[in-house]
Amino acid sequence: MKWLIILALIAVLVIFIVSRYRKQIQMALYVFRMFRKMRQMNKTDEKQIEMREEEQNIALVNCAKCGTWIPQNKALKLRSDVFYCSATCLETIVKVG
């Protein structure tokens, strides 16, 4: 019975504090969410910067059919050093050859 009275008094005290400082608590939660969102945005910005740096390090290759320069990771490779920009260029070479 003694613990029930103490628990009730603590609950009344918490309710009083929350009702009294409701606006301040809401503002603190808003600021906390804002900082969390900013931190998440910063992480995505860092990932995008890393992706751009990786893209800048990719070598360009020349299409054997039309002469278009394309990144090596997007090129179609038939032999060890022959690259094509698209499937149509590759098909024309295969049909002719």
N, CA, C and O atoms as a Tinker XYZ file with bonds, in Angstrom:
   388  protein
     1  N      0.833000   -1.188000    0.000000    73     2
     2  CA     0.000000    0.000000    0.000000    64     1     3
     3  C      0.877000    1.250000    0.000000    63     2     4     5
     4  O      0.562000    2.243000   -0.657000    81     3
     5  N      1.985000    1.188000    0.749000    73     3     6
     6  CA     2.878000    2.340000    0.828000    64     5     7
     7  C      3.472000    2.638000   -0.548000    63     6     8     9
     8  O      3.595000    3.802000   -0.929000    81     7
     9  N      3.845000    1.579000   -1.307000    73     7    10
    10  CA     4.444000    1.777000   -2.629000    64     9    11
    11  C      3.430000    2.322000   -3.622000    63    10    12    13
    12  O      3.790000    3.081000   -4.522000    81    11
    13  N      2.198000    1.952000   -3.472000    73    11    14
    14  CA     1.149000    2.442000   -4.355000    64    13    15
    15  C      0.946000    3.945000   -4.175000    63    14    16    17
    16  O      0.741000    4.663000   -5.153000    81    15
    17  N      1.003000    4.417000   -2.947000    73    15    18
    18  CA     0.868000    5.855000   -2.676000    64    17    19
    19  C      2.065000    6.617000   -3.232000    63    18    20    21
    20  O      1.897000    7.689000   -3.812000    81    19
    21  N      3.267000    6.081000   -3.063000    73    19    22
    22  CA     4.470000    6.732000   -3.589000    64    21    23
    23  C      4.415000    6.776000   -5.122000    63    22    24    25
    24  O      4.755000    7.792000   -5.729000    81    23
    25  N      3.990000    5.683000   -5.738000    73    23    26
    26  CA     3.868000    5.629000   -7.195000    64    25    27
    27  C      2.830000    6.630000   -7.696000    63    26    28    29
    28  O      3.037000    7.275000   -8.723000    81    27
    29  N      1.724000    6.762000   -6.982000    73    27    30
    30  CA     0.690000    7.724000   -7.358000    64    29    31
    31  C      1.219000    9.157000   -7.242000    63    30    32    33
    32  O      0.947000    9.986000   -8.111000    81    31
    33  N      1.971000    9.455000   -6.178000    73    31    34
    34  CA     2.536000   10.798000   -6.016000    64    33    35
    35  C      3.544000   11.109000   -7.126000    63    34    36    37
    36  O      3.581000   12.226000   -7.643000    81    35
    37  N      4.344000   10.134000   -7.481000    73    35    38
    38  CA     5.308000   10.339000   -8.568000    64    37    39
    39  C      4.570000   10.567000   -9.884000    63    38    40    41
    40  O      4.966000   11.428000  -10.668000    81    39
    41  N      3.500000    9.808000  -10.139000    73    39    42
    42  CA     2.717000    9.979000  -11.363000    64    41    43
    43  C      2.089000   11.369000  -11.415000    63    42    44    45
    44  O      2.095000   12.010000  -12.466000    81    43
    45  N      1.551000   11.840000  -10.297000    73    43    46
    46  CA     0.958000   13.182000  -10.249000    64    45    47
    47  C      2.032000   14.239000  -10.494000    63    46    48    49
    48  O      1.783000   15.220000  -11.194000    81    47
    49  N      3.214000   14.051000   -9.930000    73    47    50
    50  CA     4.312000   14.986000  -10.117000    64    49    51
    51  C      4.746000   15.021000  -11.591000    63    50    52    53
    52  O      4.977000   16.095000  -12.145000    81    51
    53  N      4.856000   13.856000  -12.217000    73    51    54
    54  CA     5.234000   13.800000  -13.632000    64    53    55
    55  C      4.170000   14.469000  -14.491000    63    54    56    57
    56  O      4.506000   15.229000  -15.400000    81    55
    57  N      2.915000   14.209000  -14.230000    73    55    58
    58  CA     1.829000   14.833000  -14.991000    64    57    59
    59  C      1.871000   16.346000  -14.831000    63    58    60    61
    60  O      1.679000   17.071000  -15.807000    81    59
    61  N      2.112000   16.827000  -13.644000    73    59    62
    62  CA     2.200000   18.266000  -13.398000    64    61    63
    63  C      3.368000   18.882000  -14.177000    63    62    64    65
    64  O      3.210000   19.927000  -14.807000    81    63
    65  N      4.531000   18.239000  -14.135000    73    63    66
    66  CA     5.716000   18.764000  -14.824000    64    65    67
    67  C      5.490000   18.767000  -16.334000    63    66    68    69
    68  O      5.818000   19.741000  -17.011000    81    67
    69  N      4.929000   17.672000  -16.862000    73    67    70
    70  CA     4.692000   17.592000  -18.307000    64    69    71
    71  C      3.683000   18.649000  -18.739000    63    70    72    73
    72  O      3.870000   19.288000  -19.774000    81    71
    73  N      2.622000   18.845000  -17.969000    73    71    74
    74  CA     1.620000   19.846000  -18.354000    64    73    75
    75  C      2.168000   21.266000  -18.225000    63    74    76    77
    76  O      1.804000   22.145000  -19.006000    81    75
    77  N      3.020000   21.487000  -17.264000    73    75    78
    78  CA     3.591000   22.820000  -17.034000    64    77    79
    79  C      4.624000   23.179000  -18.099000    63    78    80    81
    80  O      4.662000   24.321000  -18.559000    81    79
    81  N      5.462000   22.220000  -18.498000    73    79    82
    82  CA     6.553000   22.481000  -19.439000    64    81    83
    83  C      6.320000   21.796000  -20.797000    63    82    84    85
    84  O      7.266000   21.376000  -21.462000    81    83
    85  N      5.065000   21.695000  -21.186000    73    83    86
    86  CA     4.697000   21.024000  -22.418000    64    85    87
    87  C      5.336000   21.675000  -23.649000    63    86    88    89
    88  O      5.881000   20.974000  -24.501000    81    87
    89  N      5.276000   22.971000  -23.749000    73    87    90
    90  CA     5.836000   23.673000  -24.905000    64    89    91
    91  C      7.353000   23.512000  -24.979000    63    90    92    93
    92  O      7.904000   23.337000  -26.065000    81    91
    93  N      8.021000   23.568000  -23.848000    73    91    94
    94  CA     9.465000   23.392000  -23.841000    64    93    95
    95  C      9.846000   21.967000  -24.240000    63    94    96    97
    96  O     10.834000   21.762000  -24.944000    81    95
    97  N      9.064000   20.985000  -23.790000    73    95    98
    98  CA     9.326000   19.593000  -24.154000    64    97    99
    99  C      9.109000   19.394000  -25.656000    63    98   100   101
   100  O      9.889000   18.706000  -26.314000    81    99
   101  N      8.045000   20.001000  -26.194000    73    99   102
   102  CA     7.798000   19.900000  -27.624000    64   101   103
   103  C      8.935000   20.536000  -28.424000    63   102   104   105
   104  O      9.356000   19.990000  -29.444000    81   103
   105  N      9.426000   21.672000  -27.972000    73   103   106
   106  CA    10.522000   22.341000  -28.666000    64   105   107
   107  C     11.797000   21.498000  -28.605000    63   106   108   109
   108  O     12.526000   21.413000  -29.594000    81   107
   109  N     12.070000   20.883000  -27.473000    73   107   110
   110  CA    13.248000   20.038000  -27.346000    64   109   111
   111  C     13.151000   18.835000  -28.285000    63   110   112   113
   112  O     14.142000   18.462000  -28.914000    81   111
   113  N     11.973000   18.227000  -28.385000    73   111   114
   114  CA    11.784000   17.119000  -29.311000    64   113   115
   115  C     11.956000   17.575000  -30.759000    63   114   116   117
   116  O     12.550000   16.860000  -31.566000    81   115
   117  N     11.445000   18.753000  -31.092000    73   115   118
   118  CA    11.588000   19.297000  -32.445000    64   117   119
   119  C     13.064000   19.516000  -32.784000    63   118   120   121
   120  O     13.511000   19.161000  -33.875000    81   119
   121  N     13.812000   20.096000  -31.856000    73   119   122
   122  CA    15.242000   20.338000  -32.083000    64   121   123
   123  C     15.990000   19.015000  -32.212000    63   122   124   125
   124  O     16.874000   18.888000  -33.059000    81   123
   125  N     15.653000   18.041000  -31.396000    73   123   126
   126  CA    16.290000   16.723000  -31.473000    64   125   127
   127  C     16.037000   16.082000  -32.832000    63   126   128   129
   128  O     16.963000   15.542000  -33.438000    81   127
   129  N     14.797000   16.132000  -33.323000    73   127   130
   130  CA    14.471000   15.562000  -34.634000    64   129   131
   131  C     15.191000   16.304000  -35.748000    63   130   132   133
   132  O     15.640000   15.696000  -36.720000    81   131
   133  N     15.301000   17.619000  -35.605000    73   131   134
   134  CA    15.987000   18.418000  -36.622000    64   133   135
   135  C     17.460000   18.030000  -36.703000    63   134   136   137
   136  O     17.986000   17.860000  -37.802000    81   135
   137  N     18.130000   17.889000  -35.574000    73   135   138
   138  CA    19.529000   17.495000  -35.570000    64   137   139
   139  C     19.720000   16.083000  -36.127000    63   138   140   141
   140  O     20.688000   15.819000  -36.840000    81   139
   141  N     18.799000   15.184000  -35.801000    73   139   142
   142  CA    18.885000   13.820000  -36.329000    64   141   143
   143  C     18.730000   13.821000  -37.847000    63   142   144   145
   144  O     19.445000   13.105000  -38.548000    81   143
   145  N     17.794000   14.628000  -38.353000    73   143   146
   146  CA    17.608000   14.723000  -39.804000    64   145   147
   147  C     18.828000   15.346000  -40.474000    63   146   148   149
   148  O     19.225000   14.908000  -41.554000    81   147
   149  N     19.421000   16.344000  -39.864000    73   147   150
   150  CA    20.624000   16.966000  -40.421000    64   149   151
   151  C     21.768000   15.960000  -40.473000    63   150   152   153
   152  O     22.525000   15.935000  -41.444000    81   151
   153  N     21.903000   15.137000  -39.447000    73   151   154
   154  CA    22.964000   14.135000  -39.412000    64   153   155
   155  C     22.745000   13.097000  -40.515000    63   154   156   157
   156  O     23.706000   12.660000  -41.149000    81   155
   157  N     21.483000   12.696000  -40.750000    73   155   158
   158  CA    21.184000   11.750000  -41.814000    64   157   159
   159  C     21.475000   12.367000  -43.180000    63   158   160   161
   160  O     22.005000   11.694000  -44.064000    81   159
   161  N     21.132000   13.643000  -43.357000    73   159   162
   162  CA    21.410000   14.314000  -44.621000    64   161   163
   163  C     22.913000   14.413000  -44.860000    63   162   164   165
   164  O     23.372000   14.279000  -45.994000    81   163
   165  N     23.672000   14.644000  -43.804000    73   163   166
   166  CA    25.122000   14.729000  -43.924000    64   165   167
   167  C     25.702000   13.385000  -44.355000    63   166   168   169
   168  O     26.626000   13.339000  -45.167000    81   167
   169  N     25.164000   12.293000  -43.815000    73   167   170
   170  CA    25.646000   10.965000  -44.196000    64   169   171
   171  C     25.376000   10.688000  -45.662000    63   170   172   173
   172  O     26.229000   10.131000  -46.353000    81   171
   173  N     24.185000   11.072000  -46.155000    73   171   174
   174  CA    23.875000   10.842000  -47.568000    64   173   175
   175  C     24.744000   11.717000  -48.457000    63   174   176   177
   176  O     25.136000   11.292000  -49.544000    81   175
   177  N     25.054000   12.942000  -48.013000    73   175   178
   178  CA    25.942000   13.807000  -48.785000    64   177   179
   179  C     27.330000   13.195000  -48.887000    63   178   180   181
   180  O     27.950000   13.245000  -49.950000    81   179
   181  N     27.827000   12.618000  -47.800000    73   179   182
   182  CA    29.141000   11.978000  -47.818000    64   181   183
   183  C     29.155000   10.792000  -48.773000    63   182   184   185
   184  O     30.137000   10.582000  -49.484000    81   183
   185  N     28.064000   10.009000  -48.796000    73   183   186
   186  CA    27.984000    8.879000  -49.711000    64   185   187
   187  C     27.982000    9.353000  -51.156000    63   186   188   189
   188  O     28.631000    8.748000  -52.010000    81   187
   189  N     27.252000   10.439000  -51.439000    73   187   190
   190  CA    27.215000   10.962000  -52.800000    64   189   191
   191  C     28.577000   11.482000  -53.225000    63   190   192   193
   192  O     28.962000   11.313000  -54.382000    81   191
   193  N     29.308000   12.106000  -52.328000    73   191   194
   194  CA    30.650000   12.596000  -52.642000    64   193   195
   195  C     31.571000   11.420000  -52.950000    63   194   196   197
   196  O     32.361000   11.477000  -53.892000    81   195
   197  N     31.469000   10.348000  -52.152000    73   195   198
   198  CA    32.290000    9.166000  -52.399000    64   197   199
   199  C     31.957000    8.556000  -53.753000    63   198   200   201
   200  O     32.857000    8.123000  -54.474000    81   199
   201  N     30.663000    8.514000  -54.112000    73   199   202
   202  CA    30.270000    7.959000  -55.398000    64   201   203
   203  C     30.810000    8.811000  -56.541000    63   202   204   205
   204  O     31.260000    8.273000  -57.553000    81   203
   205  N     30.771000   10.133000  -56.392000    73   203   206
   206  CA    31.307000   11.013000  -57.431000    64   205   207
   207  C     32.805000   10.822000  -57.598000    63   206   208   209
   208  O     33.313000   10.815000  -58.720000    81   207
   209  N     33.512000   10.669000  -56.486000    73   207   210
   210  CA    34.956000   10.440000  -56.567000    64   209   211
   211  C     35.255000    9.124000  -57.275000    63   210   212   213
   212  O     36.196000    9.045000  -58.065000    81   211
   213  N     34.460000    8.086000  -56.996000    73   211   214
   214  CA    34.663000    6.808000  -57.670000    64   213   215
   215  C     34.380000    6.932000  -59.161000    63   214   216   217
   216  O     35.084000    6.338000  -59.977000    81   215
   217  N     33.345000    7.706000  -59.524000    73   215   218
   218  CA    33.020000    7.891000  -60.934000    64   217   219
   219  C     34.120000    8.653000  -61.656000    63   218   220   221
   220  O     34.366000    8.405000  -62.837000    81   219
   221  N     34.781000    9.568000  -60.976000    73   219   222
   222  CA    35.841000   10.338000  -61.609000    64   221   223
   223  C     37.072000    9.483000  -61.880000    63   222   224   225
   224  O     37.863000    9.814000  -62.763000    81   223
   225  N     37.250000    8.410000  -61.154000    73   223   226
   226  CA    38.427000    7.557000  -61.324000    64   225   227
   227  C     38.240000    6.496000  -62.405000    63   226   228   229
   228  O     39.182000    5.761000  -62.702000    81   227
   229  N     37.055000    6.394000  -63.000000    73   227   230
   230  CA    36.790000    5.384000  -64.011000    64   229   231
   231  C     37.345000    5.858000  -65.356000    63   230   232   233
   232  O     37.131000    7.001000  -65.760000    81   231
   233  N     38.058000    4.969000  -66.039000    73   231   234
   234  CA    38.665000    5.319000  -67.319000    64   233   235
   235  C     37.615000    5.329000  -68.426000    63   234   236   237
   236  O     36.627000    4.598000  -68.368000    81   235
   237  N     37.844000    6.171000  -69.435000    73   235   238
   238  CA    36.979000    6.219000  -70.608000    64   237   239
   239  C     37.576000    5.338000  -71.694000    63   238   240   241
   240  O     38.793000    5.266000  -71.863000    81   239
   241  N     36.684000    4.666000  -72.432000    73   239   242
   242  CA    37.125000    3.828000  -73.545000    64   241   243
   243  C     36.396000    4.260000  -74.808000    63   242   244   245
   244  O     35.322000    4.858000  -74.751000    81   243
   245  N     36.995000    3.947000  -75.942000    73   243   246
   246  CA    36.468000    4.337000  -77.236000    64   245   247
   247  C     35.719000    3.164000  -77.847000    63   246   248   249
   248  O     36.226000    2.042000  -77.867000    81   247
   249  N     34.497000    3.421000  -78.351000    73   247   250
   250  CA    33.716000    2.382000  -79.013000    64   249   251
   251  C     34.407000    2.022000  -80.329000    63   250   252   253
   252  O     34.780000    2.908000  -81.098000    81   251
   253  N     34.577000    0.726000  -80.586000    73   251   254
   254  CA    35.267000    0.268000  -81.789000    64   253   255
   255  C     34.443000    0.524000  -83.044000    63   254   256   257
   256  O     35.012000    0.607000  -84.132000    81   255
   257  N     33.122000    0.652000  -82.931000    73   255   258
   258  CA    32.258000    0.855000  -84.097000    64   257   259
   259  C     32.057000    2.327000  -84.416000    63   258   260   261
   260  O     32.382000    2.772000  -85.517000    81   259
   261  N     31.520000    3.094000  -83.461000    73   259   262
   262  CA    31.142000    4.481000  -83.749000    64   261   263
   263  C     32.125000    5.509000  -83.189000    63   262   264   265
   264  O     32.046000    6.682000  -83.556000    81   263
   265  N     33.027000    5.115000  -82.332000    73   263   266
   266  CA    34.026000    6.038000  -81.814000    64   265   267
   267  C     33.583000    6.862000  -80.621000    63   266   268   269
   268  O     34.272000    7.805000  -80.231000    81   267
   269  N     32.454000    6.527000  -80.039000    73   267   270
   270  CA    31.944000    7.261000  -78.878000    64   269   271
   271  C     32.756000    6.910000  -77.636000    63   270   272   273
   272  O     33.097000    5.749000  -77.410000    81   271
   273  N     33.063000    7.938000  -76.830000    73   271   274
   274  CA    33.779000    7.718000  -75.572000    64   273   275
   275  C     32.767000    7.463000  -74.472000    63   274   276   277
   276  O     31.838000    8.248000  -74.282000    81   275
   277  N     32.944000    6.365000  -73.745000    73   275   278
   278  CA    32.041000    5.997000  -72.655000    64   277   279
   279  C     32.861000    5.471000  -71.486000    63   278   280   281
   280  O     33.995000    5.030000  -71.673000    81   279
   281  N     32.292000    5.513000  -70.265000    73   279   282
   282  CA    33.003000    4.959000  -69.106000    64   281   283
   283  C     33.205000    3.455000  -69.283000    63   282   284   285
   284  O     32.350000    2.763000  -69.836000    81   283
   285  N     34.312000    2.976000  -68.821000    73   283   286
   286  CA    34.666000    1.566000  -69.005000    64   285   287
   287  C     33.687000    0.631000  -68.312000    63   286   288   289
   288  O     33.442000   -0.471000  -68.801000    81   287
   289  N     33.128000    1.045000  -67.194000    73   287   290
   290  CA    32.210000    0.163000  -66.471000    64   289   291
   291  C     30.855000    0.035000  -67.172000    63   290   292   293
   292  O     30.109000   -0.896000  -66.871000    81   291
   293  N     30.510000    0.942000  -68.099000    73   291   294
   294  CA    29.246000    0.868000  -68.829000    64   293   295
   295  C     29.427000    0.296000  -70.231000    63   294   296   297
   296  O     28.443000    0.058000  -70.932000    81   295
   297  N     30.647000    0.077000  -70.639000    73   295   298
   298  CA    30.923000   -0.407000  -71.992000    64   297   299
   299  C     30.732000   -1.909000  -72.077000    63   298   300   301
   300  O     30.890000   -2.632000  -71.092000    81   299
   301  N     30.386000   -2.367000  -73.282000    73   299   302
   302  CA    30.281000   -3.796000  -73.554000    64   301   303
   303  C     31.631000   -4.262000  -74.091000    63   302   304   305
   304  O     32.206000   -3.623000  -74.971000    81   303
   305  N     32.127000   -5.359000  -73.568000    73   303   306
   306  CA    33.464000   -5.821000  -73.896000    64   305   307
   307  C     33.372000   -7.148000  -74.644000    63   306   308   309
   308  O     32.801000   -8.117000  -74.144000    81   307
   309  N     33.941000   -7.177000  -75.849000    73   307   310
   310  CA    33.911000   -8.402000  -76.633000    64   309   311
   311  C     35.197000   -9.181000  -76.451000    63   310   312   313
   312  O     35.160000  -10.380000  -76.175000    81   311
   313  N     36.327000   -8.524000  -76.601000    73   311   314
   314  CA    37.629000   -9.137000  -76.371000    64   313   315
   315  C     38.325000   -8.352000  -75.268000    63   314   316   317
   316  O     37.717000   -7.503000  -74.615000    81   315
   317  N     39.588000   -8.640000  -75.070000    73   315   318
   318  CA    40.295000   -8.031000  -73.949000    64   317   319
   319  C     40.420000   -6.515000  -74.073000    63   318   320   321
   320  O     40.388000   -5.822000  -73.056000    81   319
   321  N     40.562000   -5.976000  -75.283000    73   319   322
   322  CA    40.755000   -4.530000  -75.416000    64   321   323
   323  C     39.803000   -3.892000  -76.414000    63   322   324   325
   324  O     40.059000   -2.775000  -76.864000    81   323
   325  N     38.712000   -4.561000  -76.778000    73   323   326
   326  CA    37.730000   -4.025000  -77.715000    64   325   327
   327  C     36.435000   -3.750000  -76.950000    63   326   328   329
   328  O     35.848000   -4.654000  -76.355000    81   327
   329  N     35.998000   -2.482000  -76.975000    73   327   330
   330  CA    34.802000   -2.061000  -76.253000    64   329   331
   331  C     33.772000   -1.506000  -77.221000    63   330   332   333
   332  O     34.116000   -0.968000  -78.274000    81   331
   333  N     32.477000   -1.645000  -76.843000    73   331   334
   334  CA    31.379000   -1.108000  -77.637000    64   333   335
   335  C     30.454000   -0.319000  -76.717000    63   334   336   337
   336  O     30.286000   -0.657000  -75.545000    81   335
   337  N     29.855000    0.743000  -77.270000    73   335   338
   338  CA    29.031000    1.628000  -76.440000    64   337   339
   339  C     27.638000    1.070000  -76.200000    63   338   340   341
   340  O     27.033000    1.353000  -75.166000    81   339
   341  N     27.113000    0.279000  -77.139000    73   339   342
   342  CA    25.759000   -0.240000  -76.974000    64   341   343
   343  C     25.631000   -1.598000  -77.647000    63   342   344   345
   344  O     26.545000   -2.062000  -78.329000    81   343
   345  N     24.487000   -2.219000  -77.441000    73   343   346
   346  CA    24.237000   -3.528000  -78.041000    64   345   347
   347  C     24.086000   -3.399000  -79.549000    63   346   348   349
   348  O     24.438000   -4.327000  -80.277000    81   347
   349  N     23.575000   -2.277000  -80.038000    73   347   350
   350  CA    23.412000   -2.113000  -81.490000    64   349   351
   351  C     24.769000   -2.067000  -82.191000    63   350   352   353
   352  O     24.938000   -2.671000  -83.250000    81   351
   353  N     25.725000   -1.365000  -81.617000    73   351   354
   354  CA    27.072000   -1.334000  -82.203000    64   353   355
   355  C     27.683000   -2.737000  -82.190000    63   354   356   357
   356  O     28.324000   -3.145000  -83.158000    81   355
   357  N     27.489000   -3.451000  -81.128000    73   355   358
   358  CA    28.034000   -4.797000  -81.011000    64   357   359
   359  C     27.374000   -5.733000  -82.030000    63   358   360   361
   360  O     28.054000   -6.552000  -82.648000    81   359
   361  N     26.035000   -5.612000  -82.208000    73   359   362
   362  CA    25.325000   -6.463000  -83.165000    64   361   363
   363  C     25.755000   -6.186000  -84.592000    63   362   364   365
   364  O     25.887000   -7.120000  -85.384000    81   363
   365  N     25.977000   -4.932000  -84.939000    73   363   366
   366  CA    26.401000   -4.617000  -86.317000    64   365   367
   367  C     27.754000   -5.223000  -86.607000    63   366   368   369
   368  O     27.986000   -5.698000  -87.719000    81   367
   369  N     28.647000   -5.220000  -85.649000    73   367   370
   370  CA    29.969000   -5.818000  -85.849000    64   369   371
   371  C     29.842000   -7.332000  -85.978000    63   370   372   373
   372  O     30.518000   -7.929000  -86.816000    81   371
   373  N     29.000000   -7.961000  -85.176000    73   371   374
   374  CA    28.845000   -9.414000  -85.216000    64   373   375
   375  C     28.208000   -9.834000  -86.545000    63   374   376   377
   376  O     28.619000  -10.834000  -87.134000    81   375
   377  N     27.198000   -9.072000  -87.027000    73   375   378
   378  CA    26.525000   -9.399000  -88.287000    64   377   379
   379  C     27.467000   -9.266000  -89.468000    63   378   380   381
   380  O     27.457000  -10.101000  -90.373000    81   379
   381  N     28.297000   -8.198000  -89.463000    73   379   382
   382  CA    29.230000   -7.954000  -90.561000    64   381   383
   383  C     30.331000   -8.993000  -90.558000    63   382   384   385
   384  O     30.711000   -9.504000  -91.611000    81   383
   385  N     30.846000   -9.309000  -89.380000    73   383   386
   386  CA    31.993000  -10.211000  -89.246000    64   385   387
   387  C     31.564000  -11.605000  -89.355000    63   386   388
   388  O     32.389000  -12.514000  -89.268000    81   387
